[in-house]
Amino acid sequence: MPTTDPTPEERAPLHVEVVRDGVPTPLDADEIRVTLPNGIVVHLSPGQDPAGSVVAEIPFAGPDADEFSHFLVRPGAANLLFLNAERHARRTGEGGG
């Protein structure tokens, strides 16, 4: 059956399964928000590549925010990567250093 590539306005949802105690619950979502143990919230959404991709984003609090977050991506194997997120205090430029 032929398929057409969705335009950005009509992107196909992400098909996910949330697993709790070994029981999967299937869901379709436009965006998935994951709160990491350190409190950073990562947003996952469909990417632009019609062959399949996911965009991972930590929302930006703005240029005047006291903190900023960033990703650390470490390879594990050909089919595995480790995605960490860290939060850092923004340097003010005052007090030297």
N, C-alpha and C positions, 0 to 999 in steps of 0.2 A: 504494500500500500504506500503510495508516494506521500511524502510530507513536505510542507513548505517551511522555510526558516521563519520564525516569528520576528517581526520588527520589534524595536525596543518598546513600543507602546503595547504590543500584544505578546510579550514574552511568555513562554510556558512557565508554569510554576515549578518550584523545586519539589520533587517527590522525595519525601523523607519518611523515616520510621523512627519514632521515639521508643526506646527499649527500656523498660523498667522491670526488674526481677525476671529477665529473660523473655518477657512478653512484648512483642513489637506492636506499636500502634501506628498505622500508616496515616500520613498527613500530606496535603498539598499546601505549599506556602509561597508567598511572594517574597518573604524575607524571614530569616531565622535569626533570633537574637540569643546568644549564648553568654551567660554571666560566668566568668571564670572565678576560681576560688579567691583571687586577689581583688575581686569586685569590678574588674574591667569587663565591659560589655562589648562583644564582637558581633557585628552584623554580617550575615551571609546572605547574598542575593545572587540571582542568575547573572552570569557574565554575558558579554557581547558575542562570544564565539558560538556560532550555531552548532558546532561539533560537540560542545559541552565545556562549560567553565563555571566557576563560582568566584564571586568577588567577596573578599573578606575585608571589612572596614572597621576601624575603631573611630567612632564619631569624634570630630574635631571640636573642641570646646571654644575655639576662637583664639585670636592672637594675643589677647590680654589674660588668658587663663593662667593660673598659678602653676598648673601641671600640664604635661603632655604625655601621651602614650604612644608606643610604637611596637611593632612586631619583631620577634626574633624567629627566623625560619632556619631549622636545622634538618639536613637530610638524614634519613634513617636507613633506607634501602630504596630499590627501584620503585617500590609501590608504597613508601611510607615517608612521611615527614612530620616533624615536630613543630607545632605552631605555638609559640609563647607570646605573651603580651606583657609589657612592663610599663610602669608609670614613673615619671621623673619630675622633680621640681624644676620649674623654669628658672634659669639664672636671670637675675635682674640687671647685672652689669654694675651694680653698686657694691662698694666694699672691696674692690680689687679682685684678683684671682682670675 
